[in-house]
Amino acid sequence: MSDPIPVITAFRWVPDFAKGQVRDLRVRWALEEVGQPYHVRLVDGASVKAAEHRCLQPFGQVPTYEQDGFTLFESGAILMHIARTRKGLLPADPAAAAAAEQWVFAAMTSVEPAVQDLALVDVFEADKPWKEARRPLSVQRVRDRLEDLSRRLGDKPYLEGEFTAGDLMMACVLRGTARSGLLADYPNLDAYLARCQARPAFQRALAAHLADFDETPPIAA
């Protein structure tokens, strides 16, 4: 008997700048890579903060993951669960799998905070008087991380030689640099991201992610 199809949550509407960046995309991509069908339950800004959803995600965010009474929140935790329970995102050798897993955590804890900080300056604080003074510091933090990552990747196609969950998460984080254009200064990283995004599983996940958005913003209560 096959396992019940998992259900993930995603937003039914986000501003244009957020399309392609909401973290349900990470989970969709992982599920596509391992060939696992899934259902999506769409939520809005009100329902995501309601008690029913907070039972699944205490911080009122997406995505969440449900399967046969089992629930998870946080995209990294969901990705690791998928990778550990399905073939396709981690090597069979335990040491090689651990090496791949370290990149999931590196993407989320070493690279993403810098990328998010710059996005905060460029998008959410764009009209603030301190933006011009703060932005160079934010840019340099991103550059420092990209320098380190570029050096470590070298001329390899993927971080550990073959595509793993670590590459999936790192690619999702690097996509957050698109607005800044900084990745173009690191040709091997630019090519690496293009290689990851060219994967059919990513293309299917992105298409599904974008197709679920309503075009009309919700009416404020």
LUMDOFI-538488 format. One record per residue: x negated, y negated, z of N, C-alpha, C in turn; residue number from 0; residue in three letters. Coordinates in Angstrom, 3 decimals, padded with zeros to 6 digits. Last residue first. Example, Ala and Ser with C-alpha at 12.3 -4.5 7.8 and 13.67 -1.06 7.14 Angstrom:
2
ATOM     n_east    n_north       n_up    ca_east   ca_north      ca_up     c_east    c_north       c_up   num   residu
ATOM   -012.850    002.250    007.080   -013.670    001.060    007.140   -012.900   -000.030    007.870     1      Ser
ATOM   -013.190    005.690    007.800   -012.300    004.500    007.800   -013.200    003.300    007.800     0      Ala
***
This chain:
221
ATOM     n_east    n_north       n_up    ca_east   ca_north      ca_up     c_east    c_north       c_up   num   residu
ATOM    009.627   -043.675    005.472    010.809   -043.633    006.332    011.084   -045.005    006.916   220      Ala
ATOM    008.687   -044.093    002.085    008.386   -044.290    003.500    009.683   -044.309    004.314   219      Ala
ATOM    008.895   -041.612   -000.319    009.480   -042.867    000.178    009.232   -042.977    001.657   218      Ile
ATOM    005.972   -040.270   -001.923    007.136   -040.153   -001.030    007.626   -041.513   -000.585   217      Pro
ATOM    005.182   -040.935   -005.379    004.864   -041.016   -003.952    006.105   -040.857   -003.105   216      Pro
ATOM    005.436   -038.667   -008.027    006.074   -039.801   -007.363    005.720   -039.823   -005.885   215      Thr
ATOM    004.276   -036.347   -008.863    003.757   -037.597   -009.428    004.300   -038.818   -008.688   214      Glu
ATOM    003.231   -033.680   -006.765    004.301   -034.509   -007.300    003.688   -035.803   -007.822   213      Asp
ATOM    000.890   -031.095   -007.365    001.165   -032.444   -006.884    002.381   -033.054   -007.570   212      Phe
ATOM    000.312   -028.665   -008.519    001.250   -028.680   -007.403    001.598   -030.080   -006.910   211      Asp
ATOM   -001.664   -028.982   -010.404   -000.299   -028.774   -010.872    000.726   -028.878   -009.751   210      Ala
ATOM   -004.028   -029.088   -008.960   -003.507   -030.315   -009.560   -002.044   -030.171   -009.969   209      Leu
ATOM   -004.254   -026.359   -008.192   -004.288   -027.435   -007.200   -003.645   -028.703   -007.759   208      His
ATOM   -004.372   -025.088   -010.660   -003.250   -024.822   -009.762   -003.120   -025.914   -008.711   207      Ala
ATOM   -006.794   -026.123   -011.649   -005.556   -026.328   -012.401   -004.342   -026.118   -011.502   206      Ala
ATOM   -008.577   -025.182   -009.703   -008.380   -026.622   -009.878   -007.078   -026.897   -010.614   205      Leu
ATOM   -008.389   -022.395   -010.117   -008.034   -022.988   -008.824   -007.747   -024.476   -008.954   204      Ala
ATOM   -009.324   -022.115   -012.728   -007.959   -021.699   -012.393   -007.494   -022.358   -011.099   203      Arg
ATOM   -011.924   -023.089   -012.398   -011.017   -023.751   -013.335   -009.569   -023.376   -013.053   202      Gln
ATOM   -012.989   -021.222   -010.611   -012.833   -022.622   -010.216   -011.837   -023.325   -011.118   201      Phe
ATOM   -012.922   -018.933   -012.221   -012.154   -018.965   -010.975   -011.959   -020.390   -010.487   200      Ala
ATOM   -014.732   -019.541   -014.312   -013.291   -019.434   -014.582   -012.439   -019.500   -013.320   199      Pro
ATOM   -017.205   -021.991   -013.706   -016.719   -020.649   -013.418   -015.201   -020.584   -013.655   198      Arg
ATOM   -018.000   -024.562   -013.892   -017.682   -023.890   -015.153   -017.127   -022.484   -014.923   197      Ala
ATOM   -018.781   -025.326   -011.405   -017.458   -025.762   -011.852   -017.039   -025.122   -013.174   196      Gln
ATOM   -021.374   -024.266   -011.339   -020.345   -023.770   -010.420   -018.949   -024.108   -010.923   195      Cys
ATOM   -022.574   -025.841   -013.321   -022.550   -024.383   -013.450   -021.459   -023.782   -012.560   194      Arg
ATOM   -022.375   -028.379   -012.231   -021.695   -028.095   -013.496   -021.549   -026.589   -013.693   193      Ala
ATOM   -024.044   -028.030   -010.013   -022.620   -028.294   -009.813   -021.831   -027.993   -011.086   192      Leu
ATOM   -026.493   -027.603   -011.401   -025.962   -026.599   -010.472   -024.463   -026.788   -010.261   191      Tyr
ATOM   -026.880   -030.014   -012.690   -026.659   -028.808   -013.491   -026.059   -027.689   -012.637   190      Ala
ATOM   -027.258   -031.597   -010.428   -026.202   -031.938   -011.381   -025.847   -030.713   -012.227   189      Asp
ATOM   -029.496   -030.398   -009.342   -028.236   -030.352   -008.609   -027.057   -030.663   -009.517   188      Leu
ATOM   -031.381   -030.975   -011.305   -031.097   -029.571   -010.998   -029.808   -029.427   -010.197   187      Asn
ATOM   -031.357   -033.844   -011.405   -030.890   -033.035   -012.536   -030.590   -031.579   -012.191   186      Pro
ATOM   -030.515   -036.226   -009.594   -031.088   -034.929   -009.233   -030.633   -033.917   -010.285   185      Tyr
ATOM   -029.104   -038.396   -010.316   -030.531   -038.612   -010.054   -031.257   -037.321   -009.691   184      Asp
ATOM   -026.489   -037.596   -010.360   -027.187   -037.694   -011.649   -028.684   -037.908   -011.481   183      Ala
ATOM   -025.511   -037.914   -007.824   -026.002   -036.591   -008.201   -026.780   -036.621   -009.513   182      Leu
ATOM   -024.463   -040.480   -007.540   -025.812   -040.197   -007.041   -026.364   -038.874   -007.543   181      Leu
ATOM   -021.943   -041.387   -008.138   -022.855   -041.121   -009.242   -024.248   -040.713   -008.817   180      Gly
ATOM   -019.829   -041.915   -006.419   -021.085   -042.660   -006.247   -022.042   -042.488   -007.419   179      Ser
ATOM   -017.829   -040.135   -007.152   -017.573   -041.570   -007.226   -018.871   -042.381   -007.176   178      Arg
ATOM   -018.993   -037.605   -006.606   -018.692   -038.028   -007.981   -018.528   -039.533   -008.104   177      Ala
ATOM   -019.465   -036.402   -004.240   -020.397   -037.480   -004.618   -020.041   -038.101   -005.962   176      Thr
ATOM   -017.770   -034.284   -003.888   -017.435   -035.515   -003.199   -018.363   -036.673   -003.520   175      Gly
ATOM   -019.017   -032.151   -004.993   -018.003   -032.828   -005.806   -017.593   -034.164   -005.182   174      Arg
ATOM   -020.484   -031.179   -002.880   -021.162   -032.029   -003.860   -020.178   -032.740   -004.779   173      Leu
ATOM   -018.511   -029.592   -001.642   -019.046   -030.776   -000.958   -019.699   -031.719   -001.965   172      Val
ATOM   -018.169   -027.599   -003.560   -017.026   -028.423   -003.157   -017.485   -029.701   -002.468   171      Cys
ATOM   -020.748   -026.514   -003.597   -020.224   -027.188   -004.790   -019.044   -028.079   -004.445   170      Ala
ATOM   -020.841   -025.378   -001.038   -021.751   -026.468   -001.383   -021.250   -027.229   -002.605   169      Met
ATOM   -018.863   -023.383   -001.242   -018.690   -024.492   -000.312   -019.596   -025.658   -000.671   168      Met
ATOM   -020.006   -021.792   -003.298   -018.645   -022.310   -003.410   -018.453   -023.520   -002.498   167      Leu
ATOM   -022.456   -021.089   -002.233   -022.409   -021.967   -003.403   -021.028   -022.578   -003.571   166      Asp
ATOM   -021.567   -019.414   -000.160   -022.365   -020.606    000.128   -022.365   -021.590   -001.020   165      Gly
ATOM   -020.349   -017.307   -001.451   -019.509   -018.246   -000.703   -020.269   -019.525   -000.370   164      Ala
ATOM   -022.429   -017.146   -004.435   -021.863   -016.633   -003.193   -020.918   -017.671   -002.589   163      Thr
ATOM   -024.265   -016.247   -007.306   -023.180   -017.049   -006.745   -022.587   -016.368   -005.523   162      Phe
ATOM   -027.751   -015.621   -006.730   -026.476   -015.271   -007.325   -025.376   -016.055   -006.626   161      Glu
ATOM   -029.807   -017.184   -005.511   -030.054   -016.438   -006.731   -028.807   -015.996   -007.465   160      Gly
ATOM   -028.960   -018.724   -003.463   -029.615   -017.461   -003.114   -029.783   -016.563   -004.338   159      Glu
ATOM   -028.038   -020.950   -004.957   -028.862   -021.141   -003.766   -029.601   -019.889   -003.332   158      Leu
ATOM   -028.466   -020.455   -008.520   -027.651   -020.608   -007.316   -028.560   -020.576   -006.096   157      Tyr
ATOM   -030.551   -020.608   -010.350   -029.188   -020.920   -010.798   -028.252   -021.183   -009.623   156      Pro
ATOM   -033.592   -022.331   -009.443   -032.695   -021.186   -009.319   -031.297   -021.555   -009.822   155      Lys
ATOM   -035.474   -024.280   -009.366   -034.948   -023.922   -010.679   -034.050   -022.693   -010.631   154      Asp
ATOM   -034.550   -025.805   -006.331   -035.565   -025.636   -007.359   -034.941   -025.321   -008.707   153      Gly
ATOM   -033.233   -025.783   -003.849   -032.655   -025.085   -004.993   -033.695   -024.819   -006.066   152      Leu
ATOM   -034.942   -027.381   -002.272   -034.725   -025.982   -001.923   -034.137   -025.191   -003.102   151      Arg
ATOM   -034.824   -029.862   -003.551   -036.116   -029.198   -003.362   -035.933   -027.711   -003.098   150      Arg
ATOM   -032.107   -030.410   -003.324   -032.721   -030.272   -004.645   -034.045   -029.525   -004.555   149      Ser
ATOM   -031.878   -030.681   -000.559   -031.172   -029.608   -001.242   -031.784   -029.348   -002.617   148      Leu
ATOM   -033.444   -032.955   -000.074   -033.755   -031.683    000.572   -033.126   -030.513   -000.174   147      Asp
ATOM   -032.071   -034.847   -001.658   -033.500   -034.568   -001.869   -033.866   -033.202   -001.304   146      Glu
ATOM   -029.581   -034.857   -000.437   -029.709   -034.367   -001.806   -031.156   -034.042   -002.150   145      Leu
ATOM   -030.202   -036.007    002.032   -029.689   -034.632    001.977   -029.840   -034.052    000.575   144      Arg
ATOM   -031.056   -038.535    001.193   -031.943   -037.692    001.999   -031.507   -036.237    001.925   143      Asp
ATOM   -028.765   -039.523   -000.092   -029.975   -039.234   -000.863   -030.922   -038.322   -000.092   142      Arg
ATOM   -027.087   -039.905    002.110   -026.737   -038.918    001.089   -027.977   -038.528    000.299   141      Val
ATOM   -028.509   -041.910    003.402   -028.240   -040.648    004.100   -027.884   -039.548    003.106   140      Arg
ATOM   -028.424   -043.937    001.502   -029.708   -043.314    001.820   -029.521   -041.992    002.552   139      Gln
ATOM   -025.726   -044.643    001.564   -026.310   -044.098    000.342   -027.606   -043.363    000.649   138      Val
ATOM   -025.567   -045.705    004.136   -024.798   -044.512    003.795   -025.360   -043.837    002.550   137      Ser
ATOM   -027.195   -047.933    003.838   -027.551   -046.911    004.821   -026.831   -045.601    004.510   136      Leu
ATOM   -025.797   -049.412    001.882   -027.140   -048.889    001.601   -027.587   -047.808    002.584   135      Pro
ATOM   -023.278   -050.017    003.309   -023.350   -049.057    002.212   -024.768   -048.559    001.921   134      Arg
ATOM   -023.375   -052.055    005.237   -023.402   -050.657    005.649   -023.711   -049.699    004.511   133      Arg
ATOM   -023.209   -054.460    003.932   -024.339   -054.216    004.819   -024.489   -052.740    005.146   132      Ala
ATOM   -020.840   -054.195    002.522   -022.079   -054.425    001.788   -023.305   -054.172    002.644   131      Glu
ATOM   -018.855   -053.801    004.616   -019.163   -052.776    003.615   -020.545   -052.974    002.994   130      Lys
ATOM   -017.962   -055.606    006.446   -019.245   -054.966    006.733   -019.672   -053.970    005.648   129      Trp
ATOM   -015.447   -056.459    005.678   -016.570   -057.396    005.548   -017.935   -056.752    005.775   128      Pro
ATOM   -013.596   -054.105    003.674   -014.072   -054.565    004.974   -015.299   -055.467    004.816   127      Lys
ATOM   -012.640   -052.877    001.470   -012.295   -054.283    001.638   -012.794   -054.862    002.960   126      Asp
ATOM   -013.471   -050.231    001.678   -013.918   -051.026    000.529   -013.666   -052.515    000.701   125      Ala
ATOM   -013.019   -048.244    003.427   -013.520   -049.506    003.980   -013.964   -050.456    002.885   124      Glu
ATOM   -012.160   -046.128    001.886   -011.305   -046.569    002.979   -011.762   -047.880    003.624   123      Phe
ATOM   -014.188   -046.023   -000.218   -012.744   -045.919   -000.440   -011.952   -046.586    000.674   122      Val
ATOM   -016.829   -046.414    000.575   -016.429   -046.783   -000.779   -014.918   -046.814   -000.991   121      Asp
ATOM   -016.949   -045.487    003.248   -017.347   -046.858    002.912   -016.755   -047.290    001.574   120      Val
ATOM   -016.098   -042.848    002.905   -015.387   -043.735    003.819   -015.684   -045.191    003.491   119      Leu
ATOM   -018.092   -041.864    001.264   -016.725   -041.972    000.745   -015.886   -042.894    001.612   118      Ala
ATOM   -020.187   -041.879    003.079   -020.241   -042.775    001.922   -018.856   -042.939    001.299   117      Leu
ATOM   -019.248   -039.913    004.833   -019.501   -041.264    005.329   -019.542   -042.259    004.170   116      Asp
ATOM   -019.177   -037.648    003.236   -017.919   -038.230    003.718   -018.106   -039.658    004.214   115      Gln
ATOM   -021.910   -037.199    002.909   -021.064   -037.453    001.739   -019.759   -038.120    002.163   114      Val
ATOM   -022.666   -036.688    005.560   -023.238   -037.834    004.845   -022.374   -038.205    003.643   113      Ala
ATOM   -021.150   -034.356    006.137   -020.970   -035.579    006.920   -021.527   -036.829    006.221   112      Pro
ATOM   -022.113   -032.420    004.138   -020.805   -033.067    004.035   -020.634   -034.312    004.906   111      Glu
ATOM   -024.686   -031.481    004.958   -024.504   -032.295    003.761   -023.194   -033.078    003.787   110      Val
ATOM   -024.527   -030.143    007.420   -025.721   -030.926    007.095   -025.508   -031.878    005.924   109      Ser
ATOM   -022.011   -028.904    007.636   -022.562   -029.617    008.790   -023.776   -030.485    008.472   108      Thr
ATOM   -021.233   -027.735    005.209   -020.232   -028.421    006.028   -020.838   -029.272    007.144   107      Met
ATOM   -023.568   -026.623    004.137   -022.752   -027.540    003.335   -021.854   -028.383    004.218   106      Ala
ATOM   -024.361   -024.961    006.232   -025.208   -026.086    005.840   -024.414   -027.112    005.040   105      Ala
ATOM   -022.310   -023.059    006.220   -022.450   -023.950    007.374   -023.314   -025.160    007.034   104      Phe
ATOM   -022.842   -021.900    003.742   -021.500   -022.409    004.040   -021.592   -023.425    005.171   103      Val
ATOM   -025.440   -021.069    004.070   -025.195   -022.205    003.186   -023.783   -022.748    003.323   102      Trp
ATOM   -025.257   -018.845    005.658   -025.892   -020.033    006.233   -025.629   -021.269    005.384   101      Gln
ATOM   -024.173   -016.908    003.982   -023.306   -017.572    004.952   -023.931   -018.836    005.514   100      Glu
ATOM   -026.444   -015.999    002.625   -025.392   -016.717    001.896   -024.517   -017.509    002.848    99      Ala
ATOM   -027.770   -014.745    004.704   -028.430   -015.853    004.005   -027.415   -016.670    003.225    98      Ala
ATOM   -025.941   -012.740    005.294   -026.212   -013.778    006.294   -026.873   -014.990    005.652    97      Ala
ATOM   -026.198   -011.223    002.959   -024.918   -011.853    003.285   -025.104   -012.972    004.295    96      Ala
ATOM   -028.800   -010.328    003.213   -028.466   -011.216    002.091   -027.142   -011.929    002.336    95      Ala
ATOM   -028.447   -008.712    005.451   -029.372   -009.844    005.507   -029.080   -010.844    004.398    94      Ala
ATOM   -026.533   -006.776    004.530   -026.236   -007.685    005.645   -027.156   -008.902    005.710    93      Pro
ATOM   -025.656   -006.290    001.153   -026.737   -006.199    002.136   -026.510   -007.205    003.263    92      Asp
ATOM   -023.622   -007.171   -000.500   -023.365   -006.033    000.379   -024.428   -005.908    001.465    91      Ala
ATOM   -023.042   -010.748   -000.725   -023.755   -009.515   -001.076   -023.442   -008.405   -000.079    90      Pro
ATOM   -019.863   -012.314   -001.121   -021.017   -012.045   -000.273   -021.713   -010.781   -000.763    89      Leu
ATOM   -017.812   -012.466   -002.934   -018.403   -013.726   -002.460   -019.583   -013.549   -001.521    88      Leu
ATOM   -016.904   -009.924   -003.673   -017.109   -010.934   -004.694   -017.784   -012.207   -004.251    87      Gly
ATOM   -014.374   -008.255   -001.801   -015.627   -008.217   -002.545   -015.694   -009.383   -003.520    86      Lys
ATOM   -013.047   -009.332    001.327   -012.864   -009.041   -000.092   -014.233   -009.049   -000.773    85      Arg
ATOM   -013.749   -010.065    003.848   -012.742   -009.011    003.718   -012.446   -008.637    002.271    84      Thr
ATOM   -015.556   -012.129    003.771   -015.909   -010.937    004.551   -014.935   -009.782    004.362    83      Arg
ATOM   -014.273   -014.077    002.258   -015.539   -013.522    001.782   -015.896   -012.222    002.497    82      Ala
ATOM   -012.066   -014.686    003.881   -011.865   -014.129    002.548   -013.130   -013.429    002.069    81      Ile
ATOM   -013.440   -015.723    006.109   -012.552   -014.561    006.249   -012.340   -013.885    004.898    80      His
ATOM   -014.746   -017.914    004.973   -015.533   -016.809    005.505   -014.679   -015.563    005.687    79      Met
ATOM   -012.508   -019.514    004.264   -013.439   -019.030    003.247   -014.223   -017.832    003.753    78      Leu
ATOM   -011.495   -020.056    006.808   -010.691   -019.295    005.859   -011.582   -018.713    004.766    77      Ile
ATOM   -013.574   -021.573    007.878   -013.201   -020.313    008.525   -012.399   -019.438    007.571    76      Ala
ATOM   -013.510   -023.742    006.094   -014.705   -022.918    006.221   -014.402   -021.565    006.844    75      Gly
ATOM   -010.947   -024.866    006.462   -011.310   -024.270    005.170   -012.541   -023.378    005.263    74      Ser
ATOM   -008.809   -024.393    009.109   -010.142   -024.852    008.735   -010.633   -024.103    007.493    73      Glu
ATOM   -006.919   -021.605    010.430   -007.029   -022.961    009.914   -008.503   -023.276    009.757    72      Phe
ATOM   -004.989   -018.566    010.170   -006.266   -019.268    010.317   -006.085   -020.711    009.878    71      Leu
ATOM   -003.108   -015.687    011.188   -003.199   -017.077    010.745   -004.586   -017.640    011.009    70      Thr
ATOM   -001.216   -012.784    010.602   -002.538   -013.328    010.922   -002.632   -014.745    010.378    69      Phe
ATOM    001.189   -011.941    009.574    001.134   -012.311    010.985   -000.195   -012.867    011.447    68      Gly
ATOM    000.440   -011.548    006.846    000.955   -010.447    007.662    000.805   -010.728    009.157    67      Asp
ATOM   -001.301   -014.380    006.667   -001.185   -013.088    005.987   -000.764   -012.023    006.990    66      Gln
ATOM   -002.051   -017.753    006.085   -001.221   -016.779    006.794   -001.152   -015.497    005.974    65      Glu
ATOM   -003.851   -020.683    006.498   -003.829   -019.371    005.838   -003.010   -018.430    006.692    64      Tyr
ATOM   -003.917   -024.184    005.702   -003.795   -023.075    006.644   -003.679   -021.803    005.820    63      Thr
ATOM   -006.003   -026.995    004.705   -005.082   -025.894    004.494   -004.916   -025.034    005.751    62      Pro
ATOM   -004.312   -029.712    006.354   -004.285   -028.549    005.472   -005.738   -028.252    005.086    61      Val
ATOM   -003.380   -030.814    009.705   -004.090   -030.925    008.439   -003.771   -029.713    007.557    60      Gln
ATOM   -002.888   -031.058    012.535   -001.970   -031.565    011.526   -002.614   -031.796    010.179    59      Gly
ATOM   -004.434   -029.861    014.386   -004.776   -031.242    014.069   -003.888   -031.825    012.971    58      Phe
ATOM   -003.625   -027.201    014.617   -003.392   -028.108    015.741   -003.671   -029.575    015.445    57      Pro
ATOM   -001.936   -025.344    012.554   -003.089   -026.242    012.425   -002.946   -027.327    013.487    56      Gln
ATOM    000.208   -023.837    013.490   -000.775   -023.222    012.602   -002.062   -024.022    012.546    55      Leu
ATOM    001.536   -025.594    015.040    001.322   -024.257    015.593    000.294   -023.493    014.767    54      Cys
ATOM    001.856   -027.712    013.344    000.769   -027.793    014.329    000.558   -026.474    015.067    53      Arg
ATOM    004.172   -027.004    011.985    002.889   -026.887    011.296    001.730   -026.922    012.292    52      His
ATOM    006.034   -027.440    014.062    005.982   -026.151    013.370    004.645   -025.952    012.672    51      Glu
ATOM    005.723   -030.128    014.800    005.326   -029.063    015.721    005.171   -027.721    015.017    50      Ala
ATOM    004.378   -032.183    012.127    005.454   -031.640    012.949    004.971   -030.446    013.760    49      Ala
ATOM    002.564   -033.025    010.309    002.345   -033.460    011.687    003.400   -032.902    012.650    48      Lys
ATOM    003.513   -032.082    007.952    002.208   -031.595    008.370    001.891   -031.992    009.810    47      Val
ATOM    005.881   -033.445    007.573    005.949   -032.055    008.029    004.605   -031.529    008.497    46      Ser
ATOM    004.872   -035.981    006.711    005.662   -035.839    007.933    005.617   -034.414    008.456    45      Ala
ATOM    003.438   -035.603    004.361    002.812   -036.298    005.484    003.561   -036.182    006.789    44      Gly
ATOM    004.331   -032.234    003.328    004.150   -033.668    003.127    003.581   -034.295    004.391    43      Asp
ATOM    003.467   -029.081    001.777    003.872   -029.896    002.917    003.662   -031.364    002.573    42      Val
ATOM    004.033   -025.996    000.134    003.688   -027.405    000.057    004.258   -028.166    001.253    41      Leu
ATOM    002.597   -022.960    000.170    003.701   -023.701    000.788    003.298   -025.163    000.848    40      Arg
ATOM    001.689   -020.596   -002.208    001.412   -021.921   -001.646    002.694   -022.492   -001.044    39      Val
ATOM    000.342   -017.267   -002.365    001.456   -018.196   -002.457    001.040   -019.514   -001.813    38      His
ATOM   -001.973   -015.311   -004.318   -001.572   -016.051   -003.125   -000.351   -016.903   -003.426    37      Tyr
ATOM   -004.153   -012.591   -005.308   -002.993   -013.477   -005.516   -002.613   -014.169   -004.205    36      Pro
ATOM   -007.574   -012.316   -005.508   -006.471   -012.152   -004.571   -005.330   -013.103   -004.915    35      Gln
ATOM   -010.079   -012.326   -006.745   -008.947   -011.724   -007.417   -007.749   -011.466   -006.530    34      Gly
ATOM   -012.169   -013.709   -005.724   -012.046   -012.308   -005.294   -010.833   -011.614   -005.912    33      Val
ATOM   -011.819   -016.212   -006.902   -013.074   -015.483   -007.107   -012.943   -014.008   -006.750    32      Glu
ATOM   -009.326   -017.001   -005.913   -009.476   -016.712   -007.340   -010.737   -015.888   -007.603    31      Glu
ATOM   -009.992   -017.454   -003.254   -009.024   -016.415   -003.583   -009.099   -016.029   -005.065    30      Leu
ATOM   -011.780   -019.604   -003.569   -012.226   -018.351   -002.976   -011.283   -017.203   -003.348    29      Ala
ATOM   -010.027   -021.525   -004.654   -011.178   -021.062   -005.428   -011.664   -019.715   -004.890    28      Trp
ATOM   -008.241   -021.912   -002.520   -007.747   -021.412   -003.805   -008.906   -020.818   -004.619    27      Arg
ATOM   -010.039   -023.004   -000.674   -009.407   -021.713   -000.402   -008.871   -021.102   -001.690    26      Val
ATOM   -010.707   -025.392   -001.895   -011.751   -024.452   -001.511   -011.185   -023.054   -001.322    25      Arg
ATOM   -008.258   -026.682   -002.136   -008.962   -026.261   -003.350   -010.044   -025.238   -003.027    24      Leu
ATOM   -007.553   -027.535    000.346   -006.925   -026.301   -000.108   -007.600   -025.790   -001.372    23      Asp
ATOM   -008.802   -029.991    000.681   -009.558   -028.778    000.971   -008.829   -027.478    000.696    22      Arg
ATOM   -008.785   -032.370   -001.963   -008.142   -031.818   -000.776   -008.646   -030.387   -000.566    21      Val
ATOM   -009.839   -033.128   -004.394   -010.718   -033.182   -003.235   -010.098   -032.567   -001.982    20      Gln
ATOM   -008.007   -033.244   -006.387   -009.227   -032.498   -006.663   -010.185   -032.469   -005.503    19      Gly
ATOM   -006.957   -036.409   -005.381   -006.658   -035.224   -006.179   -007.956   -034.534   -006.595    18      Lys
ATOM   -007.670   -038.769   -004.211   -007.822   -037.549   -003.415   -007.547   -036.281   -004.206    17      Ala
ATOM   -007.062   -040.800   -005.924   -008.475   -040.608   -005.598   -008.721   -039.307   -004.833    16      Phe
ATOM   -004.216   -040.740   -006.028   -005.012   -040.250   -007.159   -006.455   -039.963   -006.775    15      Asp
ATOM   -002.804   -039.578   -002.912   -003.208   -040.636   -003.850   -004.132   -040.067   -004.930    14      Pro
ATOM   -000.695   -036.624   -002.943   -001.816   -037.389   -002.386   -002.118   -038.517   -003.359    13      Val
ATOM    001.827   -034.233   -002.315    001.445   -035.516   -002.924    000.245   -036.077   -002.187    12      Trp
ATOM    001.967   -031.801   -001.122    002.750   -031.959   -002.341    002.433   -033.291   -003.038    11      Arg
ATOM   -000.869   -030.105    000.233   -000.027   -031.290    000.145    000.722   -031.331   -001.184    10      Phe
ATOM   -000.682   -026.675    001.299   -001.313   -027.747    000.529   -000.350   -028.922    000.493     9      Ala
ATOM   -001.278   -023.473    002.786   -000.571   -024.745    002.723   -001.396   -025.771    001.951     8      Thr
ATOM   -000.958   -020.050    001.692   -001.755   -021.190    002.129   -000.891   -022.445    002.051     7      Ile
ATOM   -000.394   -016.682    002.259    000.250   -017.969    001.999   -000.670   -019.066    002.522     6      Val
ATOM   -001.214   -013.462    000.822   -001.412   -014.579    001.754   -000.700   -015.845    001.291     5      Pro
ATOM    000.803   -010.649    000.351    000.146   -011.771   -000.312   -000.017   -012.927    000.680     4      Ile
ATOM    000.017   -007.697    002.203    000.943   -008.788    001.874    000.180   -009.957    001.270     3      Pro
ATOM   -002.026   -005.181    000.577   -001.807   -006.143    001.654   -000.759   -007.167    001.229     2      Asp
ATOM   -000.583   -002.198   -000.854   -001.376   -003.423   -000.926   -001.056   -004.342    000.245     1      Ser
ATOM   -000.845    001.195    000.000    000.000    000.000    000.000   -000.887   -001.253    000.000     0      Met
***
